[in-house]
Amino acid sequence: MSFTGNYDTKFQPVVDRFVKNFSEYGDIGASCSATVEGEFVLDIHHGHRDAEKSLPWEADTIVNVYSTTKTMTFLCILLLVERGQLSVKDKVAKYWSEFAQNGKEDIEVRHFLSHSAGLSGLDERTDPDDLYNWEKIVGLLAAQAPWWEPGTKSGYHALTQGYLLGEVVKRITGKSIGTFFKDEIATPLDADFHIGVDPKHFDRIAELIPPPEAEPDPNAPAPDLESIGMRTFMNPSSNIGQTRTAGWRQAEIPAANGHGNARSVAQVQTVLANHGSAFGVDLLSKDTCFSVMEEQTNGMDLVLGVPMVFGLGYGLRSESSPIGVNPNTCFWGGYGGSSIVVDLDSRACFSYVMNKMEAGALGDPRGFGLGAAFFSSV
């Protein structure tokens, strides 16, 4: 198999694994990039951006990366911390007065970052297109009571986290989070990542190919529709078909609809991996970067149903999530398979982005296998 791009031969095992993803895991289009000490050591892509395999995956192809978007939102918050405009221990109501309703007066910004605010879903029924209506969603979140005691446990805020953090950014800066991210992070770094895509880029977007339908298990118990997990994913909800619409692409859904490729994801997250500086741009201090590793929650996630350790936004390396090889490693992934891993100890950053989706909510063996090969080679 031929592929396009460049890499340091030290990382040949990653390239071999990338090839294997196409031959054994059926990848259709994908990109894989990595940096060490602020420099690219791997940047490759291959395949097609459509299911029919008629359109090649180019160097500038971008695709919806779902929850990998969240890590861009986290950096926006960290940048405000760096500038002294925000403390993660501040009460949200300090910036967003309407939020102090229904038992939410003491919720802190860090609770948004660690998925522990108790607002993983909405009580009032919404339609998928409501995700494009920022004021409606943040208004519902401001009025709603938490589903559990804030700060005590994590429950993955799959879609709501971006609105919660984005509204804090908007209240402080006067800018939408997509605009703030573009102006303060993406443009300075020359990173091709978008939270809210200008239509001029639509023809570069790869189509997401839905994961295969799971075979129903006749012996499985009926799902508990009243569980926090079911309520979270049922409302607000979205569907993969939406990602092909102009409405979805142009909206700012900062937990789910970022568009980029492995190069741009790694380009931005290298700021964190390289202790605040990347590609000639100084954004954060080393202390702000390492604050990400401060454990906020540790235990069974109420939505994901697996043990999770959360720092400030990112998932942290742990016994239950043995990502990477060094203690100060954090990560996240997107529905369908995209992933980002940051190792602050070795100042290394790795990303994988694809268009053929698998069922995993936070990545799958394709990306994590590539990541394992990369970090064992660093």
C-alpha positions in Angstrom: 0.0 0.0 0.0 1.2 3.5 -0.8 0.6 6.4 1.4 1.5 10.1 1.3 3.5 12.1 3.8 6.7 12.1 5.8 8.1 10.4 8.9 11.2 9.8 10.9 12.3 6.1 10.2 12.4 5.7 14.0 8.6 5.5 13.8 8.4 2.8 11.2 6.3 0.6 13.5 3.6 3.3 13.5 3.6 3.4 9.7 3.4 -0.4 9.6 0.4 -0.3 11.9 -1.2 2.5 9.8 -1.0 0.3 6.8 -2.4 -2.6 8.8 -5.5 -0.5 9.7 -6.4 -0.5 6.0 -5.7 -4.1 5.3 -7.1 -5.6 8.5 -9.5 -3.0 10.0 -10.9 -1.8 6.7 -10.0 1.9 7.0 -11.2 3.9 4.0 -9.5 7.3 4.6 -7.3 8.3 7.5 -4.5 10.5 8.7 -1.9 10.0 11.4 0.4 12.7 12.8 2.8 13.1 15.8 5.2 15.6 17.3 8.1 15.3 19.7 9.5 18.4 21.4 7.4 20.6 19.3 8.5 19.2 15.9 6.6 16.9 13.5 8.1 13.4 13.4 5.3 11.7 11.5 2.6 13.1 9.2 0.9 10.6 6.8 -2.4 10.1 5.2 -4.0 7.6 2.8 -7.3 6.4 1.3 -10.5 8.1 0.2 -12.8 10.6 1.7 -16.0 8.9 0.5 -17.5 5.4 0.9 -17.5 4.8 -2.9 -13.7 5.4 -2.9 -14.0 7.9 -5.7 -12.4 10.9 -4.0 -8.8 10.7 -2.7 -8.0 11.7 0.9 -5.7 14.7 0.3 -3.2 16.5 2.5 -5.8 19.2 3.2 -8.8 16.8 3.7 -10.7 17.5 6.9 -13.4 15.6 8.7 -15.7 15.9 11.7 -13.7 14.4 14.6 -16.6 14.4 17.2 -15.4 14.5 20.8 -11.7 15.1 19.9 -13.1 18.6 19.5 -13.4 18.8 23.2 -9.6 19.1 23.6 -9.7 22.3 21.6 -12.3 23.7 24.0 -10.1 22.8 26.9 -7.2 24.8 25.5 -9.5 27.8 25.2 -10.2 27.6 28.9 -6.5 27.1 29.7 -5.6 30.2 27.7 -8.1 32.2 29.8 -6.5 30.8 32.9 -3.0 31.7 31.6 -4.2 35.3 31.0 -5.6 35.6 34.5 -9.2 36.0 33.2 -10.4 32.9 34.8 -9.7 30.4 37.6 -11.0 26.9 37.2 -12.1 27.1 40.9 -14.3 30.1 40.2 -18.0 29.6 40.5 -19.6 29.6 37.1 -22.1 32.1 38.2 -19.3 34.7 38.6 -19.3 34.9 34.8 -22.8 33.5 33.9 -25.2 34.9 36.5 -28.3 33.1 35.0 -26.6 29.8 35.7 -27.1 30.2 39.5 -30.5 28.4 39.5 -31.9 25.2 40.8 -29.0 24.2 43.1 -26.2 25.2 40.7 -24.9 28.2 42.6 -21.7 26.5 43.8 -20.8 24.7 40.6 -17.2 25.6 39.6 -15.7 25.8 36.1 -13.6 22.7 36.9 -16.8 20.7 37.3 -17.6 21.5 33.7 -14.1 20.3 32.7 -14.3 17.1 34.6 -17.8 16.1 33.5 -19.0 16.3 37.1 -21.5 19.2 36.9 -24.5 16.9 36.8 -25.7 18.4 33.5 -24.8 15.6 31.1 -28.2 15.8 29.3 -31.3 17.9 29.2 -34.7 17.5 30.8 -36.7 19.4 28.2 -37.0 17.5 25.0 -35.0 18.9 22.1 -34.7 18.1 18.4 -31.3 17.4 16.7 -31.5 20.7 14.9 -31.8 22.5 18.2 -28.0 21.9 18.6 -27.6 24.8 16.1 -29.4 27.2 18.5 -26.8 28.2 21.0 -29.1 30.5 23.1 -31.7 27.8 23.4 -29.3 25.1 24.6 -27.4 27.3 27.1 -30.7 28.7 28.3 -32.0 25.2 29.1 -28.8 24.3 30.9 -28.9 27.5 32.9 -32.4 26.7 34.1 -32.0 23.0 34.8 -31.2 21.3 38.1 -28.2 18.9 38.2 -28.9 15.2 37.9 -26.5 14.3 40.7 -24.5 16.2 43.3 -22.0 18.3 41.4 -18.3 17.6 41.9 -18.9 14.1 43.4 -18.8 11.9 40.3 -18.2 12.2 36.6 -20.9 11.5 34.0 -19.7 12.1 30.5 -21.2 15.4 29.2 -21.2 14.2 25.6 -22.8 17.2 23.9 -23.5 19.6 26.8 -19.9 20.1 27.9 -19.1 22.3 24.9 -22.0 24.6 25.4 -21.2 25.0 29.1 -17.6 25.8 28.6 -18.3 27.8 25.5 -20.8 30.1 27.3 -18.1 30.8 30.0 -15.7 31.8 27.2 -18.4 33.9 25.6 -19.2 35.7 28.8 -15.6 36.5 29.5 -14.4 37.4 26.0 -17.5 38.5 24.2 -16.6 36.0 21.4 -18.2 32.7 20.5 -15.9 29.8 21.3 -15.4 29.0 17.6 -14.3 32.6 17.0 -12.1 32.7 20.1 -10.5 29.4 19.1 -9.9 30.6 15.6 -8.5 34.0 16.6 -6.4 33.0 19.6 -5.2 29.4 18.8 -5.8 28.1 15.3 -4.7 31.1 13.4 -1.5 31.8 15.4 -0.6 28.2 15.0 -1.7 28.0 11.3 -3.8 25.0 12.3 -6.5 23.8 9.9 -9.1 23.0 12.6 -12.5 24.6 12.7 -15.3 24.8 15.3 -17.9 26.1 12.8 -16.8 25.6 9.2 -16.8 28.3 6.6 -18.7 27.0 3.5 -15.6 27.6 1.4 -14.1 24.5 3.1 -17.0 22.2 2.5 -15.5 20.6 -0.6 -12.5 19.4 1.5 -14.7 17.6 4.1 -14.6 13.8 4.1 -17.9 12.1 4.7 -18.3 10.1 7.9 -19.1 6.5 7.2 -21.4 5.1 10.0 -20.3 2.1 12.0 -21.9 -1.2 11.2 -25.2 -1.9 12.9 -24.8 -4.1 16.0 -26.5 -7.4 16.0 -29.4 -7.3 18.5 -28.9 -9.7 21.5 -32.2 -11.4 22.3 -30.9 -12.2 25.7 -29.8 -8.7 26.7 -32.0 -6.9 29.3 -34.0 -4.0 28.0 -32.2 -0.7 28.4 -33.1 1.4 31.4 -34.5 4.5 29.7 -34.4 6.4 33.0 -30.7 5.8 33.6 -28.4 8.8 33.5 -26.5 7.2 30.6 -29.6 6.7 28.4 -31.0 10.1 29.3 -27.6 11.7 28.4 -27.4 10.2 24.9 -31.2 10.5 24.1 -31.4 14.2 24.8 -29.9 16.2 23.3 -29.2 13.8 20.5 -27.7 13.9 17.0 -27.2 11.5 14.1 -24.4 10.9 11.7 -26.5 12.1 8.7 -26.5 15.5 10.2 -22.7 15.8 9.7 -23.3 16.1 6.0 -25.5 19.1 6.3 -24.5 22.8 6.1 -26.4 23.4 9.4 -24.2 21.0 11.3 -21.0 22.1 9.7 -21.5 25.8 10.2 -22.8 25.5 13.8 -20.6 25.7 16.8 -21.0 22.5 18.8 -17.7 22.6 20.7 -18.0 19.1 22.2 -18.7 17.4 18.9 -18.5 19.1 15.5 -14.9 20.3 15.1 -13.4 19.6 11.7 -9.8 18.9 11.1 -7.2 16.2 10.4 -4.5 14.5 12.4 -2.0 17.1 11.5 -4.1 20.0 12.8 -5.2 18.1 15.9 -1.6 17.4 16.8 -0.5 20.9 15.8 -2.8 22.4 18.4 -2.3 19.9 21.1 1.4 20.1 20.8 1.0 23.4 22.7 0.1 21.2 25.8 2.6 18.5 25.0 5.5 20.9 24.6 4.8 22.8 27.8 3.1 25.8 26.3 5.0 26.6 23.1 4.6 25.2 19.6 5.8 26.2 16.1 7.1 29.5 17.3 4.0 30.5 19.3 4.0 30.8 23.1 0.5 30.3 24.5 0.8 28.7 28.0 3.2 28.4 30.8 4.5 25.0 31.9 2.5 25.3 35.2 -0.7 25.8 33.3 0.0 22.8 31.1 0.7 20.5 34.0 -2.4 21.7 35.8 -4.3 19.5 33.4 -2.9 16.5 35.3 -4.6 17.5 38.6 -7.1 14.7 39.3 -10.7 16.0 39.6 -12.7 12.8 39.6 -11.8 9.1 39.9 -14.4 6.3 39.6 -17.1 4.7 37.6 -18.4 7.2 35.1 -22.2 7.5 35.4 -22.7 7.8 31.6 -19.9 5.7 30.1 -20.2 2.9 32.6 -16.4 2.4 32.9 -13.9 3.7 35.4 -12.5 7.1 34.4 -10.0 9.5 35.9 -10.5 13.1 34.8 -8.1 15.9 35.1 -8.9 19.4 33.8 -10.8 18.3 30.7 -8.6 15.4 29.5 -8.8 11.8 30.6 -5.7 10.8 32.6 -3.6 7.8 32.3 -4.6 5.2 34.9 -4.8 1.5 35.7 -8.2 1.4 33.9 -6.9 3.6 31.0 -3.2 2.6 30.4 -2.7 5.1 27.6 0.9 5.8 26.7 3.9 4.9 28.8 4.6 7.9 31.1 2.7 9.1 34.2 1.9 12.6 32.9 -0.1 11.4 29.9 -3.6 12.6 29.0 -5.9 11.8 26.2 -9.3 11.9 24.6 -11.1 10.4 21.6 -14.1 10.9 19.4 -17.1 8.8 18.5 -16.1 6.6 15.6 -12.4 6.4 16.3 -10.4 9.7 16.2 -7.9 10.1 19.1 -5.4 12.4 20.6 -2.8 11.5 23.2 -0.4 14.0 24.9 2.6 12.9 26.9 4.0 15.9 28.9 6.9 13.9 30.2 8.4 13.1 26.8 6.8 16.3 25.2 5.2 14.1 22.6 1.8 14.3 20.9 0.0 11.8 18.7 -3.3 12.0 16.7 -5.3 9.7 14.4 -8.3 10.8 12.4 -10.4 8.8 10.0 -13.8 8.7 8.2 -14.8 5.0 8.6 -16.4 4.9 12.0 -16.5 2.1 14.6 -18.9 1.9 17.5 -16.6 3.2 20.2 -17.5 6.4 21.9 -13.9 7.3 22.8 -11.7 5.8 20.1 -11.0 2.2 19.2 -8.1 -0.3 18.5 -7.1 1.5 15.3 -6.1 4.7 17.0 -5.0 3.3 20.3 -2.9 0.7 18.4 -1.1 3.4 16.5 -0.6 5.4 19.7 0.9 2.4 21.4 3.3 1.9 18.6 4.2 5.6 18.6 4.9 6.0 22.3 6.9 2.8 22.5 9.1 4.3 19.8 9.6 7.7 21.3 
